[in-house]
Amino acid sequence: MDAQRPAILAQDLVKRFGDFTAVNGVSFEVQPGQIFGFLGPNGAGKTTTIRMILGLLKPTAGRAEVLGLPVAQAAAQIRPRVGYMSQRFSLYNDLTVRQNLTFFGRAYGLSDAELAERMRQALDMAGLAGREHVRTKDLSGGWRQRLALSAAVLHRPQVLFLDEPTAGVDPVSRRAFWDMLYSLAAEGVTVLVTTHYMDEAEHCQRLAFIQRGRLTACGSPEEIKRSLMPGPVLELAPADAGAALQALRRAQQAGRLPPAEIELYGSRLHVVAPEAHRLRRPIARALKAAGLDPGPMDLIEPSLEDVFIASMR
Amino acid sequence: MSTRRILAVARKEIHHILRDRATLFLVLFTPTALLLLMAYALTVDLKHVPIAVLDYDRSPISRRFVAQITAGQDLDLYAQVGSYDEIERLLVQGSIKAALILDPAFARDLYALRGMPMQVIIDGTEPESGAFAVDHIARRAETFVTQALAAQLQARGLPAETLRSIDLRVRTWYNPDLKPKNDVIPGLISMVLGMPALSVALALAHEREHGTLEQLLATPIGRAELLLGKILPYIAVGLINVALIPALAIFWFRIPFHGSFPLFFALSAVFLFAILALGTLVGVFMRTQAAALALSFLVIFFPGFFLTGIFFPLASMPEEVRLEVLGLPGTHYAIITRGIFLPGVGLEVLWPYAVFLLVLGTAFTAVAALFFRKKLG
């Protein structure tokens, strides 16, 4: 592979379905060996973009390259060198672990000897050794996703596309899944992953935010925070966060509090505004007026979730 | 095209089929069971049709006539009745399918050689039984009147041999007993073998419905490879049925099989390729299994039933329909099965149909592969 070339290149990709524009001029690059996070609400165009880059969907306009090869012309050369985990569970539920791995191995043209070797490694990697003959549907969600990832990398792809691989998976299993991703990236595999989980986004080297078909931000997590969130966030720890949130929203409606994004964050409240520190006093006043204890207030660094929610407004 | 990838898909498909015992059983035995069921439903020989008799004459002659008509297995005398009202009640109840009314002048007119005044009422909701009864009564009446005539001629000292009715002798070749099952069952085989095509359509729709199709299309497996890989195991399944079904036809229904088994097997494989390719076309077009099921019935079974000449001869179809019918694999296979079963003809006669099937199968696969590309997303 040409070292100067990005592993994935999207250039002004556009996809229209009738009157609806699902993807509207999306461009980005992913360098070899990077873990690239693709973030956005449901229906923002993440899956459509991935499908275009994989050559499963013909773009209305724009072009994509994978490993320096144009997708429109060279899909057949690209396919054996990339792996894909589609959004929905991508394995066959009625087949066993071994049958699934065998099928995908053969689909990618592995010889029987290669297949035996890779299968052993895949089972070790997914922690499924000894469970080869279990039907896939009898595995729990986390195990299934690890198996799906093992199947997707059986043929040693250079680029891996993962569409919401951890949706609906418990935190421990998500952790295990990401450990697998790190070791793949360490081996030089380029990973493009979409996710809803902001803690996962923090683990990516680069991120892109997509909203209504357009990229709203692209860069490292720090760059994104800086570009989308001009200041720190005010964090409140009131005794009763729910009641406090209601009191503050009422105060906003009554015009006693300047506009700001206030979100519940566990038992705390995050207030996002251009100059959040100036809101300390009005907030304390509004809460006291409602008979509530404001509790401690701190200015903190915004999390990606703050950025994400703020950028969606 | 890579044989290895086609085989990978085929093996996976076999795993799917073997995985689920219920599906396995269904796929293997439904065509046979269907044949058994339909053969019985469609070839009921009409026998013991119940009728009522309203005899206004009540003469020894009229009684003899009724006795002759209801002798044997064709018509059963359900009741002697006294009025039309009773006939109507029995017809409505469904106890009788027809009624015979003999005029008070029945015997008198017969003696006077003026005819046989009588009436037959049939149940129009079941015209086949009624027509059968009318036909039977008319034939018996003819014999009866000839006999009565002969008796009178003899009584007057005239030679009765001068009375010869037309002697038309019909010979039916290939199916000498004119048993409907001999004709229907070879035709039915082409229909029940459409079942594997339904399975393959469902299997494809299943992949789409469960999202695994998208995963498949991202692998190096090509569209045509995927379709051929899907078809192969079902050809094998179909051939198991091809072995079971003639056995059933020959040993259970006692239908003569005059042709060559290897030829029947080979041409059945060609038919299976064509009908399964049609099944993949259905599977490619439909997004859900329910829709694929509905379309399968529309394009695989109904036309197979009505248009392929199994029950209604091709010659009786309007010109424009006949052309469409040539695009249905069942049309050609019905001709092949009938030809091999009854007259026992060989490839020298059947080759055009085999070629047609190969062309159809290839065309269906090509169109399916072409449309596959456009149908994702």
Boltz contact constraints between the chains, C-beta under 6 A:
constraints:
  - contact:
      token1: [A, 54]
      token2: [B, 218]
      max_distance: 6.0
  - contact:
      token1: [A, 56]
      token2: [B, 217]
      max_distance: 6.0
  - contact:
      token1: [A, 56]
      token2: [B, 376]
      max_distance: 6.0
  - contact:
      token1: [A, 57]
      token2: [B, 377]
      max_distance: 6.0
  - contact:
      token1: [A, 79]
      token2: [B, 220]
      max_distance: 6.0
  - contact:
      token1: [A, 80]
      token2: [B, 220]
      max_distance: 6.0
  - contact:
      token1: [A, 84]
      token2: [B, 218]
      max_distance: 6.0
  - contact:
      token1: [A, 86]
      token2: [B, 211]
      max_distance: 6.0
  - contact:
      token1: [A, 86]
      token2: [B, 214]
      max_distance: 6.0
  - contact:
      token1: [A, 86]
      token2: [B, 215]
      max_distance: 6.0
  - contact:
      token1: [A, 88]
      token2: [B, 211]
      max_distance: 6.0
  - contact:
      token1: [A, 90]
      token2: [B, 215]
      max_distance: 6.0
  - contact:
      token1: [A, 94]
      token2: [B, 19]
      max_distance: 6.0
  - contact:
      token1: [A, 95]
      token2: [B, 15]
      max_distance: 6.0
  - contact:
      token1: [A, 99]
      token2: [B, 15]
      max_distance: 6.0
  - contact:
      token1: [A, 103]
      token2: [B, 12]
      max_distance: 6.0
  - contact:
      token1: [A, 106]
      token2: [B, 8]
      max_distance: 6.0
  - contact:
      token1: [A, 107]
      token2: [B, 8]
      max_distance: 6.0
  - contact:
      token1: [A, 107]
      token2: [B, 219]
      max_distance: 6.0
  - contact:
      token1: [A, 107]
      token2: [B, 221]
      max_distance: 6.0
